[in-house]
Amino acid sequence: MLPIDPQADDGRRAWVACPNCDDARDCAACGQRRTCGDHWRYLLTHSGSVLHLQCPGCTHVWDHETGFGATRGATGPSAGGGRWRGAAVWSADEA
């Protein structure tokens, strides 16, 4: 199991299903594409429409292409995942 990334900040969150543990599978709020207090991911960085995320539960790190804005093709073995094409993202830096 990886440690939580030192750049991780719970003030920068994204609500995207984790492709590794899928811990939000049975969550009613997540199933309705609403934000919930339990199943958020660390938004480590972003590059255009690609979010770089880490799950606080299983510590899996991956890239998620949102399809919004200037898209960049997903590359490499870390690419993919999530139930939703889009992602709900909240950042304290942008509030």
Protein Blocks (a to p, Z undefined) as FASTA:
>chain_A
ZZddfkbcfkbccddddfklommmmgmklmnopacfklcccdfbaehjaccdddfklopa
cdddehpajadddedjkggejjbfbdcdddfklZZ
